[in-house]
Amino acid sequence: MFEFHRVPVATTPAVLANVAEAVPDKRFIIADDGQLTYAAAAALCAQLATWFSSLGLDPGERVGILLPNGIRWCAALLGAHAAGLCAVPLNTWYRREELAAVARRAGLRAIITQTEIFGFHAAAAVADLDIPGYLGAFCWPAGAPHPEGLLHPAPAVDPVLALRNSPIDESADALVVFTSGSSAAPKAVRLSHNGMIRTAHAIGERQGVRADDKFWFASPLFFVFGCCNALPNALTHAATLCVQERFEPTAALEFIERHRCTVYYAVAPVTRALAACADLPKRDISSLRTGTANATPEDLRIAIEVLGVRQVCNAYGMTEGYGHSAMTACTDPADVRINCQGTALPTQELRVVANGAPALVGAPGDIQIRGAITPGYLDEPAARDPFDNEGWFSTGDIGLIDAEGRLHYLGRTDEVMKVKGVNISPLEIELLLVRHELVDEAFVFGMPTVEGDQCVACVLVSSVQPEQREQLACDIAAWVRDRAATYKVPRAVRVVTAAELPLTATGKVSKRLLAEQLQRGAQPATAKAALDTA
């Protein structure tokens, strides 16, 4: 039987080799596009590694993965690692401009994709990018055993031996994950093999994961929640990852029932959608036992009491900390798991700082983490140095630590919105909106939804005639949808003139008043009236 503590080197090829040797016939991936045992996964990844090398790719170089969830996505990532490459998961909701921008920043040598993804012509969008050394897009069609460029598989070799001889060091970058944080542009976060493997295993230990477990995962694998958490968690526990191509509540409930999934991986909107699904009483999902559903106390309560995931965990984390930095244990009482984010994982340290010193017990302050943390950002090391002189990383979040040493997350110190589990910078969308020929200024903020999430809301400054405002507000959603991911599309829009903008006492536009006006559906106050009441 595979035992993680005996893994000498913390890299994905080394772990996959040991699991494939110990339990070769155990199913590793169950997905909409097929299944893979651990032995089959090892053989495919070794084959992909040989192919990547034949393309002239050298260890340390980066390849992009632009595929829907499935065995191809997982194999492409692990095969790239087996060749010593760094994988860059690409957001399948991005469009051509966004994909080109992140591909250039990452200096990608190649992208593994398919002709079309959910109606978007993905291969054409990334076929000819202006990047030095770019080899192009290589299609891997659904149902095909390997990418189209791999016409003649390499001669059979011992896959386990090949993986153990992979030209990769545990300190090397395993991933570069693009994530929107507190700045306008997505951050390119570097994540090492050692940090990813050790942290993912520690997460599974808090969840009480066993080798006979089956993970349910239907969120995008390109987010850190998938590529740096669920996937390596299952791998390091020799468990099975059951992954759906995309989330739809009715199909998800049937999938969980059919495969008897035991480990629940979901963000708040998914939990609420499953709980509200009319098919829930008709489906037996009692196999679900543990997992992660970190969100509000109400979302945890729903996961435990409505969905029946009795030992589900709460957590706090971010991409820079390999997904999770603090977690409850699956054995903690339900009220503890519902009302806090637990203690620091053994791979990390966590503290709360106020006025430059560790905060008193129960006092709020800035959350800082240290240990298994990103070694830095890819392309802006000077502008975004995340560490202080003692190696502490400032998260930009506010929290407190109680008398039991458990973290309570209180909120963000900036204006970042969280839409469908995704962090979005308002400035990123504002810069896009002002490119519209009829928009002079744009003010973007998050608005609470009935689902307990946020949606993108905006106030646009335009000189169009009053009778044209409603049409512009209607048109802007389609305009943004053609240029950005769907979750960035504003769901609430108001059009005003510059004279109608509410101002603070210092003459600045008050986004707080704009948000309040939009939420209550009131007519915007004039600049003078708002100034008088600000």
N, C-alpha and C positions, 0 to 999 in steps of 0.2 A: 504494500500500500504506500502511496505517495505521502511523504512527510515534509512539510515546507521547511522546517528548521534544519533539514539536511541539505538544502540548496546552497551550494558553496558561493555562487555568484548571483546577485539579484538582477538578472536581465530576463526579458520575456523568452528568448530562445533557450536559455538554460532551464527555466521553469518548465516550458513546454516539453523539452527533451526528457526531463525527469518524470513528468506526469505520463507522457506517451509510453515510456519504458515500463512504468509501474502498472498502469491501467490502460493498455492500448485500445481495448474494445469499448471503453467507456465513452458515452456520447458527450462531446464537448459543446457543440453548437447545434441547436434546433431552430430553424428559421423558415420563413416563407419560401426561400429559394433553395432549400435543401437541408441536409444534416451532415455533420462531420464527427467522426470519432476522434479521440485524441491521436491515435496512430495516423489516421487519414489527414488530420490537420498538420501533424509534423511532416508528413511526406509532401503535402502541398506547399507548405511554407519553405521547406528546403528546396523544392523545385523553383518556387518564385524567387528565392534568393539567388540561385544560379542564373536565372533569367535577368534579374536586375543587374547582376554583375556583367552579363554579356552585353548589356546596353551601354556599358562604359560608366556606370555609376559607381562612385567610390564611397567607402565608409565615411559617414559624417554628412554626406549630402542629403538633400531633402526631396521627398516625393509627396505629392498631394493625393488624398483619397476623396473622390467625389462620387460616392455611390450611396444608394439607399441602404438601410439596415439589412443585414443578412450575413450569410457565410462568406460572401465575397469581400464584404467590408472588413470583417475580422481577419480573414486570411491575408488580405492586402496589407493590413497594418503589421501583422506578425511576420509576414514574408519580408517586408521592408526591413524590419528589425533584424531578421536572420541574415540579411545582406549587410548589416552594419549601418543602415540608413536611418534617418530621422523621418518619422511620418508626420504629415501635416493634415489633420482632418479638415475637410472643407465643408462649409455650411451649404446643404442642398437647397436651402431657401434663398441663397444669394442669387443675384443675376449677374450678367456679364461684367458690368463695371466693378461690382464688388469682388467677384472672383479674380478678375485681373489685378485688382489692387492688392489683395492679400497674397496672390501668387508671386507678384513682383517683390513684395516685402520679404517673403520667405525665400526668394531665390530658388524656386522649385526647378528641378531638372526634368520632371515628368509628372503627369497626373493620370491616375487610374480612374476610369469613369465608365459610363455607358451612354449610348446614343441619346436617350431621352430619360429624364427623371421627373415624374409627376407632371408631364406636359411641357417641361422645359427642355430645350435642345442643348443638353449639357456638353456633349462632346464638341459640337460646333463652337460653343462659347469659349472653350479653352484650347481649341486645336492649334491656334497660331498666336501665342502670346509673345510680346516683345520683352523677353527675358534672356539675358546672356546664357548660352549653354542649354537652353530649353529644348528638349527632345520631342515634346508634343504630348498629345493625349492618347492613351492606350485603352481601348474599349474592352470591357469584360462583360459580355452579354449575360443576362440572367439565364441560368441553366447550363452555361458553358463551364467546362472543367477548369479553364484557365483563361487569361487574357488572350485576345486575338493575336497579339505579337508573339506569344509563346507557341510557335507552330510545331516545334519538335522538342518535346520534353527531354530533359537531360537523362542520361542513363541512370538506371536504378542504383542508388547508393543507400547506405544506412542513414535514414533521416535523423535519428537520434544523435549519431556521431557528427553529422553535418551541422546540426543545430548547436551542439556543444563546442564546435570549432568556429562558430560565428565570429566575425571580426568586430566584436562589440565589447565595450567596457561598461561596467555598471554606472560609471559617472557620466557616460555620454548621454546626449539628448535623445530621449525616446520619442518625444512629441514636441511640437510647437502648436499650441492651441490659441486661436484668436478669440478674444472675448472682450466685449464692450464693458468697460469699467467706468471710472469716474472721469475719463477724458473723452474728447470728441471722437477719436478714432479707436477702432478695436486694438487692444493690446496683444502683442505677440509673446505669449508666455512660454518659456522654455521649461520642460519637465524631464528629469533624468530617469533612467531605468531604475536605479536604486530607490529613489524617492517614490516612484510610482508603485513598484512591486511591494516594498515594505509597508507603505501606507495602505494600499488596497488590502493586503493581508490583515493588517491591524483592524481595518474597518469590518472585515468579515468576522474577526474574532469577537468584536463588540456585538455583532448581529447574531452570533452563535451559529455561523454557517458550518454545515457538515458536508462530507463528500457526496452524500446521496441527495443533496439539495438541487432544486431546479429554480434558477433565477427567472423571473418574468421582467422583461425590459421592452418598452415600446416607445421610449423617448429617443430622440436622435442620438446615435452613437457618436456623432461628431462633437457633442458637448462633453465636457470633462466628466460629467455624471456617468457617461457611458464608457468612453475610451480609456479613462484613467481611474475608474471606480468599479463599475459593474463587471466589465470584461476581465481586468486583472484580478479582481476579487474571486470570480468563478475559477479562473485559471490557477491561482495559488491555493485554492481549496479542492482542486480536482473535481469541481462540481460541473453542472450543466447550465449553460446560458441559453435560455429560450427567448429569442428576440423576434419581435414583429416588425414588419417593414415600416408601418406607421400606426399611430394610435387612432382607434375608433372604439367607443365604449362597448357596443354590442359584440363586435369581433374580439375584443380583448377579453371579455368575460368568457366567451366560448373557448378561446385559446387557453386561458388559465385552467379552466375545467378539464379540457381535453388532455393537457400535458401534466396536470396535477402539480402546478407550480407551487413552490414553497417559500420563495424569497421575493418579496415585493419591492420593486424599485419604481418610485413615482414622485412627481412634483405635485404641488397643490391642485392645479386645475385638473389633472388626471384623476386624482383621488375624488374630487367633487363630481366629475363627470361619471365615474363609475358608480358612485353612490346614488346619483340621480337617474341612472339608466333604468328604463322600464323592465329590462331583462334580468336585472339583478336577482329578484326573487326566484327566477326560473333556473338559475345557474348555481351549481355547487362549487364554490371557490373556497371551501373550508380547508383545503390543503395549504393555503397561505398561512405562514407561521411568523416570519420575521422579515426584516428588510429595513428600508429607509424611506420615510415620507416626511422629511424635514420641511416644516412650514409653520403655520400658525397653530396655536393650541387647538382650535376648532378642527383644523385639517387632521391633526394627529388623532383627535377624538373620533372623527369620522372613520379614519383608517382602522382604528381599534374596534369601535363599537358597531359600525355599520358594515364595513367590509370584513370584519372578523380577523384582521391581522394582529393577533393578540400581543405579539412580542415585537412589533414594529418599533424602530428606533428613531429618535430625533437627532439632528446633527447641525453643526455650524461649520461652514467652510467656504472656500472660493477656489478658483482655478490655481492661483499662486500657491496654495497649500495642498495641491493634489486632490482637491475635491472636498475633503473633510479634515478639519483640525481638531474638533471636539465632537464627542458623541455620548449619548446615553448608552447603557448596556441593555441588551434585550431582557435581562433579568431584573432590571429596575422596576419598581412599582409603576403602574400606568400613569398615576398623577405626576410622577417625576418625569417620565418620558414625554408627557403632554406639555408640561410647563417649563422645561428648560432644555438646553442643548448639551448637557452632560459635561464630562471632563475631557481634558486634552488626551489625544491618542498617544500611545507610547513613542511614536515617531516624532512628536512635536511637543513644544512648550507653548503655553498661552498665558498672557497676563493682561490686566486692564490698567491703563495709565491715566492719571488725572494730574494736570499741572506739573508734568514732567517727572512724576514719581508714581510707583505702584499705588493704585487706589485702595482705600479701606474696604473691608468686607462689606458687600452690599451697596457700595457707592459706584455710580456710573462713571465710565471713562472710555478712552479709546482702546479698542481691542488690538493687541499685538501678538504675533506668533513667531516662533523660531524653531529651527530643526529641519525637518523635511519640507523645505520651502524652495520655490523656484530659484535657480542660480542667477536669474535675471531675465530681462526682456531682450528680445532678439535684436531689434534695430534702433532702440533708443536708450542705450544703457546710461548715458549721462543725464538725460532729461528725466528719467524715471528710476533713479536708484532707489530701490525699495527698502534698503536696510539702514539701520543706524550703526554706530561703531561697534556695538555688541552683537550684531547680527539679528536684531529684532526687526520684524516686518510690520509696518503700520497698515492695517487693513482698511482704514477709512470707515469702520463700523463702530457703533457704540454698544457697550454691554456692561454687565456687572457680574461679579463672582460671589456666590452666596457662601454661607458658613460651611457648607459641605464641599466647597471647592468646585461647584457646578456653574457653568456659564449660562447667563440669561442674555440673549440677544435683544437689544432694544431698538435698533434701527440703523440707518445709514446717515453719515454726516454730510452727504452730498445730495444731489437731486436725481440720482440714477433711478430710472423706472425699472420695474420688474414685470414684464409682460409674458404670460404663459411660461413662467420659470426662467425667462431670459433677461439678463441685465441689458438695458439700452440707455445710452447717453442722449439726453435731450438735444445737446448741441449737434450731434451727428445727424439727427433728423432735421433740425433747424437749417443746417447748411445745405441739405438737399432741397428743402421747401423753397428757399429763396432763389433757387435756380429756375423756378417757374416764372414765366414772363409776366404774370399778373400779381406776383407776390413781392412786396417790398421788404417786409420783415416777417419773421415767424417766431412764435414763442410756444415751446413744447413742454408738456408736463404729464405726469401720470395721473389718471383718474380711477378711483376705485370702481370695481364692477360688482355685480350681485354674486358672482362666483367667488369673491374673496381675492381676486387677482387685481391687476391694473390693466387699463387700456391706454393707448396713446391718445392724448387730446392736444389740440393746438388752437391758438388764436393767430390769424393771419392779418397782416396789415396790407391793405390794397386800396388803390384809388378807383376801383371799378364803381360804377353807378350802384345806388342802393338796390335796385331791382336785379342786379347781376350777382349780388353777394351769395344768394342761396345756390345759384348754379355753380359758382366757383367752389363753394363748400362741398358740393356734391362731386364735382369733377376732380378735386384734389386727391381723393382716395385712389381713383383709378390711375392718376398720374404717378403717385408714389408707388403703387403696386407694380407698375412697369419698370421701376428703377431700383427697387429695394425688396428685401424679404417681407413677406406678408405681415409678420408680427409688428413691423414698423409702420404699418398703414394707420393713420389717424382714424379713430372711430367717432370722435366728437370734434367738430370744427366750428369755429366762429370767425367771421370776417368783419373787421373794423377798419376805421381810418386811423391815421396816426394821432389825430386830435382826441380820439376816444380812449386812448390807452391810459389806464390808471397809473399814477406816478407816486413814488415814495416822497418823503420830505426832502430827499437829496436830489430829486428830479429824475431818478431812475425808474424804469418800468417795473411795476410790482407784479411779478408772476404769481404771487400768492393771491392777489386780488383778481387777477385774470382767471385763475383756477376756480376761485370761489364763484365768480360770475357765471362761468361756464357750467359749473356743477348745479347751480340753482336755476339756470336757464334765464337769468335776468338780463336785461339790456345792459351793455357796458356803460359804466359811468364816464362822464367827461373827465378830461385830464384835471381840470380845476376842482371838480367835485371830489374826485378820488384823492387829490392832494390834500383837501381839507379834512378828509376822514382817515387818512393813512396814519 
